[in-house]
Amino acid sequence: MQHLFSRPMIVLVLSIFSTLAFADQKICQDALDIYKGFRIQELNDPQLATFMEKESIPAPKGTSFSPNEYVILKKDPSGTWQQDVLGRYNRKSNTIDRLYIDKNNIKSMFNGTKPRNIEQRMYMDLLMDPAIHIVTVFGTTGSGKTMLGTAAGLSLTRGATKTFPTFYAIKSLPKVGNTDHLGFTKGGVSEKLHDYFLSYVDALTSIDSKIKPTPGMFSTDFMKLAYNIDYAIVDHFRGRTLNDAYILVDEAQNFPREEMRTIITRPGDHTKLVIMGDPKNQIDIGGNYQTNYFRRIATSNSYVDANDVGHIFLPKSERGRIATLGSNAIDELEAEDIDQRNRH
């Protein structure tokens, strides 16, 4: 097991596809009416055969797609086709184009990181596509938002797929009154930030299990020494322009309006901005899904209708059976609450 050594610089800031049989995968539907970034489209046997042969079909008439929206092409119930296949809408040609793992660079994810479900495949495609400059992702706890976002950042800032010289990742901090909670905790900066960055340590050690922090090491020191990752808080970026960078934003549902504005207006030339959060289940700053600023930004017309922006919803927890049962229980209760509100 390796511990501390020199690595290329990454900066961390606080505050398909081949022919795939998806018929056995349950496509989760959210109880809330949100833009998921994908839909299911039924095709008859001749249409599916044409799609498999030409790897593209015209978008069905009378159907409106958003740029880069994913389409799970399922056989018509009366058809005989045995497989569902995945495509992505191309606004320029008004077609649904077939996606492949090798053609979308997913095999080049850092340390062989692979998706565990169909929604993660879509997420990884957006992360690794150089034509996509902004990615927004909603996901339940344990859905892989942080791990895959971090793996993509490592992939795009080092090695054969190096695209950006710098990796910024931003995470929200709790507030006490009008002041960052950071100032009320003991110790120096590394000690103050330790607990908030443990999620990144979890992601990094899951991606590369050979490298572990030494006992007693602060999370930010581990990221600096093992991966040459630096960090700061959102206030440190006011007035700055972030060029030539992969920018990862975590826990975005907990950023107030002012900080979210700071984050999304920092990118300059040659950047990729990835914003992750769970505005459905984990809002800690008050408000609800409908009023959450991250949710409103991600589903705004400016983002949804842009050709270089992609969005995806990750509904499944992949953390383990216990976490999955907990996530399913929460979804069940929320569906009951929504049903009761609709009845009244």
C-alpha positions in Angstrom: 0.0 0.0 0.0 1.3 3.4 -1.0 0.9 6.5 1.1 2.5 9.9 0.3 4.3 10.8 -2.9 4.3 13.4 -5.7 1.5 13.6 -8.2 0.5 16.0 -11.0 -1.3 19.1 -9.7 -5.1 19.0 -9.0 -6.9 21.8 -7.2 -9.9 21.1 -5.0 -12.1 24.0 -3.8 -14.6 23.9 -0.9 -17.8 25.6 -0.3 -22.9 3.6 -25.2 -22.1 2.5 -25.7 -22.1 -1.0 -27.2 -25.1 -3.1 -27.7 -26.4 -3.4 -24.2 -29.3 -5.5 -22.8 -31.1 -3.1 -20.5 -34.4 -5.0 -20.3 -33.4 -6.4 -16.9 -32.6 -3.0 -15.4 -35.4 -1.1 -13.6 -35.6 2.5 -14.8 -36.6 4.4 -11.7 -39.1 7.1 -12.0 -39.0 10.0 -9.6 -42.2 10.9 -7.7 -41.4 14.5 -8.4 -41.9 16.1 -11.8 -38.3 16.8 -12.6 -36.2 16.9 -15.8 -34.2 13.7 -15.6 -32.1 14.1 -18.7 -33.4 10.8 -20.1 -36.6 9.3 -21.3 -37.9 5.9 -22.5 -39.0 5.7 -26.1 -40.8 2.7 -27.6 -40.0 1.7 -31.1 -41.4 -1.1 -33.3 -39.2 -3.9 -34.8 -38.5 -2.1 -38.1 -37.5 1.1 -36.4 -35.2 -0.7 -34.0 -33.6 -2.7 -36.8 -33.0 0.6 -38.7 -31.4 2.1 -35.6 -29.1 -0.9 -35.1 -28.1 -0.9 -38.8 -27.6 2.9 -39.3 -26.8 3.8 -35.7 -29.1 6.7 -35.9 -32.8 7.5 -36.5 -34.7 10.7 -37.0 -36.4 11.9 -33.8 -40.0 10.7 -33.7 -42.4 13.3 -35.1 -44.4 15.2 -32.5 -41.8 14.6 -29.8 -39.7 17.4 -28.4 -36.2 16.5 -27.0 -33.7 18.7 -25.1 -30.2 18.9 -26.4 -28.1 15.9 -25.2 -31.1 14.2 -23.7 -30.7 10.4 -23.5 -33.2 8.0 -25.0 -33.6 4.4 -23.9 -35.0 2.8 -26.9 -37.3 0.0 -25.9 -39.2 -2.5 -28.1 -42.9 -2.0 -28.6 -44.7 -4.5 -26.4 -46.1 -6.2 -29.5 -42.6 -6.5 -31.0 -40.1 -9.3 -30.9 -36.9 -7.4 -30.4 -35.1 -8.7 -27.3 -32.9 -5.8 -26.3 -33.2 -2.1 -25.3 -30.4 0.2 -26.6 -29.3 3.6 -25.6 -29.0 6.8 -27.7 -28.6 10.5 -27.2 -30.5 13.3 -29.0 -28.5 15.4 -31.4 -30.2 18.7 -31.9 -28.1 19.7 -35.0 -29.2 16.7 -37.0 -32.5 16.2 -35.1 -31.6 12.5 -34.7 -31.2 10.0 -31.9 -27.6 8.7 -32.3 -26.5 5.4 -30.8 -23.8 5.5 -28.1 -20.9 3.2 -27.5 -18.6 2.8 -24.5 -15.4 2.9 -26.5 -16.5 5.8 -28.7 -17.3 7.9 -25.7 -14.1 7.3 -23.8 -15.7 5.7 -20.9 -13.1 2.9 -20.9 -10.5 5.6 -20.2 -12.0 6.5 -16.8 -9.3 6.8 -14.1 -8.1 3.4 -12.8 -10.7 1.6 -14.8 -13.7 3.1 -12.9 -16.9 1.7 -14.4 -20.6 2.5 -14.2 -22.9 0.2 -12.2 -26.2 1.1 -13.8 -27.6 2.7 -16.9 -28.0 6.2 -15.4 -24.3 6.1 -14.4 -23.4 5.2 -18.0 -25.2 8.4 -19.1 -23.4 10.5 -16.5 -20.0 9.1 -17.4 -20.7 9.9 -21.1 -21.5 13.5 -20.2 -18.4 13.7 -18.0 -16.0 12.4 -20.7 -17.5 14.2 -23.7 -15.3 17.2 -24.6 -18.2 18.9 -26.4 -20.2 19.1 -23.1 -19.0 22.1 -21.0 -21.6 22.0 -18.2 -23.0 18.9 -16.5 -25.7 19.0 -13.8 -26.6 15.9 -11.9 -29.3 15.2 -9.3 -28.7 12.0 -7.3 -29.8 10.3 -4.2 -27.3 9.4 -1.5 -24.9 6.7 -2.6 -25.8 7.1 -6.3 -22.2 7.7 -7.4 -22.2 11.5 -8.0 -19.0 12.3 -6.2 -17.1 9.1 -7.0 -17.7 9.3 -10.8 -17.3 13.1 -10.8 -13.9 12.7 -9.0 -12.8 9.8 -11.3 -13.6 11.9 -14.3 -11.6 14.8 -12.9 -8.6 12.6 -12.3 -9.0 11.2 -15.9 -9.2 14.6 -17.5 -6.3 16.2 -15.5 -3.7 13.4 -15.9 -2.5 10.6 -18.1 -3.5 9.8 -21.7 -6.8 11.6 -21.5 -5.4 14.8 -19.9 -7.5 17.7 -21.1 -7.2 20.3 -18.3 -4.2 21.3 -16.3 -6.2 22.0 -13.2 -9.0 20.4 -11.2 -11.2 22.5 -9.0 -13.8 20.9 -6.7 -16.2 23.0 -4.7 -18.2 21.9 -1.7 -20.8 23.8 0.5 -20.0 24.6 4.1 -22.7 25.0 6.8 -23.4 28.5 8.0 -23.8 29.9 11.5 -25.9 33.1 11.2 -24.4 35.0 8.4 -20.9 33.6 8.9 -19.2 30.5 7.5 -19.2 27.8 10.2 -15.5 27.3 9.4 -14.6 30.2 11.6 -16.2 28.6 14.7 -14.2 25.3 14.5 -10.9 24.7 16.2 -7.4 24.4 14.6 -5.8 25.5 11.4 -7.4 25.3 8.0 -6.6 21.6 7.4 -8.2 20.7 10.7 -11.2 22.9 10.2 -11.8 21.4 6.7 -11.1 17.8 7.6 -14.6 16.5 8.2 -16.0 18.3 5.1 -13.5 16.6 2.8 -13.9 13.1 4.1 -16.4 12.4 1.3 -13.6 13.1 -1.2 -11.2 10.8 0.6 -13.9 8.1 0.5 -14.2 8.6 -3.3 -10.5 8.6 -3.9 -9.8 5.5 -1.8 -12.7 3.7 -3.6 -11.3 4.7 -7.0 -7.7 3.8 -6.0 -7.6 1.4 -3.0 -3.8 1.2 -3.0 -3.4 4.7 -1.7 -4.6 5.4 1.8 -4.1 8.3 4.2 -1.7 7.7 7.0 -3.2 7.5 10.6 -4.1 10.9 11.9 -3.7 12.7 8.5 -6.2 15.4 7.7 -8.3 14.8 4.6 -7.1 17.9 2.8 -3.4 17.0 3.5 -4.0 13.5 2.1 -5.4 15.0 -1.1 -2.6 17.4 -1.4 0.2 14.9 -0.7 -1.2 11.9 -2.5 -2.9 13.7 -5.5 -1.5 17.2 -5.2 -5.0 18.6 -4.6 -5.3 22.1 -3.2 -8.5 23.6 -1.7 -10.2 26.9 -0.8 -13.6 28.2 0.1 -16.1 29.8 -2.3 -15.4 33.3 -1.0 -11.8 33.0 -2.1 -13.0 32.9 -5.7 -15.0 36.0 -5.9 -13.7 38.2 -8.7 -11.6 35.4 -10.2 -11.8 33.8 -13.6 -11.0 30.0 -13.7 -9.5 29.1 -17.0 -8.2 25.7 -18.3 -9.9 23.7 -15.6 -12.2 20.9 -14.6 -14.5 22.3 -11.9 -16.4 19.9 -9.7 -19.2 21.2 -7.4 -20.5 18.9 -4.6 -23.5 19.3 -2.3 -24.8 22.1 -4.6 -28.3 21.9 -3.1 -26.9 23.6 0.1 -25.4 26.6 -1.6 -27.4 29.8 -1.1 -28.2 32.0 -4.0 -25.2 34.3 -3.7 -22.6 31.5 -3.5 -24.2 29.6 -6.4 -24.0 32.7 -8.5 -20.4 33.0 -7.6 -19.7 29.4 -8.6 -21.5 29.3 -12.0 -20.0 32.6 -13.1 -16.3 31.8 -12.4 -15.6 29.5 -15.4 -13.5 31.1 -18.2 -12.0 29.7 -21.4 -11.5 25.9 -21.8 -13.3 24.7 -18.7 -15.8 22.0 -17.8 -18.2 22.7 -14.9 -19.8 19.7 -13.2 -22.5 20.5 -10.5 -23.7 17.7 -8.3 -26.4 17.6 -5.6 -29.6 16.1 -4.1 -32.2 18.9 -4.1 -34.9 16.2 -3.4 -33.7 14.7 -0.1 -30.7 16.6 1.4 -31.5 20.3 1.6 -30.0 21.7 4.8 -30.4 25.4 4.3 -34.2 25.7 4.4 -36.7 25.7 1.5 -37.7 22.7 -0.5 -37.2 21.1 -3.9 -39.3 23.7 -5.8 -37.5 26.7 -4.3 -34.0 25.2 -4.2 -31.6 27.5 -6.2 -29.5 24.6 -7.6 -32.6 22.8 -8.8 -33.8 26.0 -10.4 -30.5 26.7 -12.1 -30.1 23.1 -13.4 -33.6 23.0 -14.9 -33.6 26.6 -16.2 -34.2 27.1 -19.9 -30.7 28.6 -20.2 -29.1 25.4 -19.2 -31.6 22.8 -20.5 -31.7 24.3 -24.0 -28.0 24.8 -24.4 -26.1 22.6 -26.9 -23.1 22.1 -24.6 -25.0 21.4 -21.4 -26.1 17.9 -20.2 -28.2 16.9 -17.2 -28.8 13.5 -15.6 -30.7 12.2 -12.6 -29.2 9.2 -10.7 -32.1 7.6 -8.8 -30.4 4.4 -7.5 -28.1 4.0 -4.5 -25.1 1.8 -5.2 -23.5 2.2 -1.8 -24.7 -1.2 -0.5 -27.9 -3.1 0.5 -28.4 -1.2 3.8 -28.1 2.2 2.2 -30.3 1.1 -0.7 -33.1 -0.1 1.6 -32.9 3.2 3.4 -33.1 5.2 0.1 -36.0 3.1 -1.1 -37.9 3.6 2.2 -37.4 7.4 1.9 -38.7 7.3 -1.7 -41.7 5.3 -0.6 -42.6 7.7 2.2 -42.2 10.7 -0.1 -44.4 9.1 -2.7 -47.1 8.6 0.0 -46.7 12.3 1.1 -47.1 13.5 -2.5 -50.1 11.3 -3.0 -51.8 12.7 0.2 -51.1 16.3 -0.9 -52.6 15.6 -4.3 -55.7 14.2 -2.7 -56.2 17.4 -0.7 
